[in-house]
Amino acid sequence: MKIQDIIDEYSLEIDDIRWYLSHLLCQKFLSHKDRPQELTRYIWSGELASALHNMEEQFISDLQDRLDRSLLDEARAREIMREIEAVKKNRH
C-alpha cells in the first residue's frame, strides 16, 4: 500500500500535513520552556532549519520507507492520519 493512497483516503492535503508537523514542532518547543539553552542550541545548530526544509515531503517519504520495510504497519499509518485529521479540525 502507498502512503499517498492513505492520505487521499483521509482527504488530507500537503498543507494539513505541514500544519500537523508544525504542531509537533510547537509541542517540542514548549517542552523546552524550562531548558531554554536546549532550544537555543536546536535553533543555532541548524537542526530547526533542517527539520523545516521540505518537512511534509520528508515525512511522507519516511512513512513510505518505514511501510515498505515493514517497520510501520498500515494500522499505525492510519492512526497517524487520524492524528493529522484531529489537528486539522482544531486549525479552523
C-alpha positions as CSV (number, residue, x, y, z in Angstrom):
1,M,0.0,0.0,0.0
2,K,1.1,3.5,-0.7
3,I,1.1,6.2,2.0
4,Q,-0.3,8.7,-0.6
5,D,-3.3,6.4,-1.0
6,I,-4.0,6.5,2.7
7,I,-3.5,10.3,2.7
8,D,-6.0,10.5,-0.2
9,E,-8.4,8.2,1.6
10,Y,-8.5,10.6,4.6
11,S,-8.9,13.6,2.2
12,L,-5.7,15.2,3.6
13,E,-3.7,17.7,1.8
14,I,0.0,18.6,2.0
15,D,-1.0,21.7,3.9
16,D,-2.7,19.6,6.5
17,I,0.4,17.5,7.0
18,R,2.5,20.7,7.2
19,W,0.1,22.0,9.9
20,Y,0.4,18.7,11.8
21,L,4.2,18.8,11.7
22,S,4.2,22.4,12.7
23,H,2.0,21.4,15.7
24,L,4.5,18.7,16.7
25,L,7.4,21.2,16.4
26,C,5.4,23.7,18.6
27,Q,5.0,21.0,21.2
28,K,8.7,20.3,21.1
29,F,9.5,24.0,21.6
30,L,7.1,24.2,24.5
31,S,8.7,21.2,26.2
32,H,12.0,23.3,26.3
33,K,10.5,26.2,28.2
34,D,12.3,25.2,31.3
35,R,15.5,24.5,29.3
36,P,16.0,27.5,27.0
37,Q,19.6,26.6,26.4
38,E,18.5,23.3,24.6
39,L,16.0,25.2,22.4
40,T,18.7,27.8,21.6
41,R,21.1,25.1,20.7
42,Y,18.4,23.4,18.5
43,I,17.8,26.6,16.6
44,W,21.5,27.7,16.4
45,S,22.8,24.3,15.3
46,G,20.7,24.4,12.1
47,E,18.6,21.4,13.2
48,L,15.5,23.6,13.1
49,A,16.2,24.7,9.6
50,S,16.8,21.1,8.5
51,A,13.6,20.0,10.1
52,L,11.6,22.7,8.3
53,H,13.2,22.1,4.9
54,N,10.6,20.1,2.9
55,M,9.2,18.7,6.1
56,E,6.0,17.4,4.7
57,E,7.7,15.7,1.8
58,Q,10.3,14.1,4.1
59,F,7.6,13.0,6.4
60,I,5.7,11.2,3.7
61,S,8.8,9.7,2.3
62,D,9.8,8.4,5.7
63,L,6.4,6.9,6.3
64,Q,6.5,5.2,2.9
65,D,10.0,3.9,3.6
66,R,9.0,2.5,7.0
67,L,5.9,0.9,5.5
68,D,8.0,-0.7,2.7
69,R,10.5,-2.1,5.2
70,S,7.7,-3.4,7.5
71,L,8.8,-1.0,10.3
72,L,5.3,0.5,10.1
73,D,2.1,-1.3,9.6
74,E,-1.0,0.0,7.8
75,A,-2.9,0.3,11.1
76,R,-0.3,2.6,12.5
77,A,-0.2,4.7,9.3
78,R,-4.0,5.1,9.5
79,E,-3.6,6.1,13.2
80,I,-1.2,8.8,12.2
81,M,-3.6,10.0,9.5
82,R,-6.4,10.2,12.2
83,E,-4.0,12.3,14.3
84,I,-3.4,14.6,11.4
85,E,-7.2,14.8,10.9
86,A,-7.7,15.8,14.6
87,V,-5.1,18.5,14.4
88,K,-6.6,19.7,11.1
89,K,-10.0,20.1,12.8
90,N,-8.6,22.3,15.5
91,R,-7.0,24.5,12.9
92,H,-10.2,26.0,11.6
